[in-house]
Amino acid sequence: MNSNRRKFLKSTALFSAALFCSHHTCARAKDAPRACSLRGGLQANGIEMFKTSGNSDLDRSINLELTHVADSFNILPGFGFYDDSDGKNAFAINVDVIPNTKGTVVFGIGLLSDQLFRNEWGGLAVAGIMAHEFGHIFQYQSTFYDLLTQSETTDRLLELHADYLAGYYLGLKRLRSGEIDIKGFLDSLYLMGDTHFNSPSHHGTPIERAKVMLEGYKIGLTNNNNIQQVAETGMNLVFTL
Ligand SMILES: [Zn+2]
């Protein structure tokens, strides 16, 4: 398949969604997640997934961003929105919902709106969160999920590694688009860090999350396009924390 055709299919696949979702108490889940309640799959949990944010201009911008993230991580997950009015969130699941995609990322409309209007760099925070969730899809589809979860009782390493990958993506984005301010995502991450060290869904402390994201950002700025190598460097970093 030539690259133009592949790109076209990729960008359309991301929004060809009409699906279902679930209870959402954390930002990522595999088949039988330890930290959230997605058992039984999306449909069984009765949450509907939408293919639009409700704003067609915003959809186009997001679709373009997602195409870049998918290219950077060499993955092709499905993507859609859901009503997160009972708890703002976004998450990644290792379940194929949209034909010709692998894995699915679901983004809450409330989280999207909160981030976009929180400050002038809200769009960058949205891109960072999307890259974090796509980072989980990359982990599911590589050896990194097992490497980061074996002998761990919380999701901390998995989450910090996804933050690293998100930072990496934003570094690439900085090279591509010239001007971004990393502060928008840094603030978001800092505010989303937690100190619930023994909770299965512990994401890392605010300081840890900001630190690994900035380290990933630096690697992105070197324009390293070897995602396996980048992910390995990130894994070695989070193991030291
Ligand atoms: Zn996560």
Boltz pocket constraint, residues with backbone or C-beta under 6 A from the ligand:
constraints:
  - pocket:
      binder: B
      contacts: [[A, 27], [A, 28], [A, 132], [A, 133], [A, 136], [A, 158], [A, 159], [A, 162]]
      max_distance: 6.0
